[in-house]
């Protein structure tokens, strides 16, 4: 944590709220580092080949999202707005891939086959109109076995 010295508190060049934000960001970065160190070995190609494709895509997306967020943070700390930087196109591309990945994850949660029900009245009308020579008795038998 960054603590102001006694000399700094006399001049108060940096407001206390800013210092609190800096300290919070610093602790978050330390926490991110510990999680990132656990996550990074999972990006080994041998381990990735054992993961199902959708989870592999999600893992690789998270890695790229972490990297781009850290780059944006670095740019902001150096006084450069990421929106005005050439890396903005990469951020936009990541947003597109995030939308695609979310759609695929939603599709993955859907049932394998949508449930269907038969509308007997519509089936009867279809059969009657497609085979006009049928008597009502045959229509009943076809609908029953349909």
Order of alpha helices (4+ residues) and beta strands (2+ residues): alpha-alpha-alpha-alpha-alpha-alpha-alpha
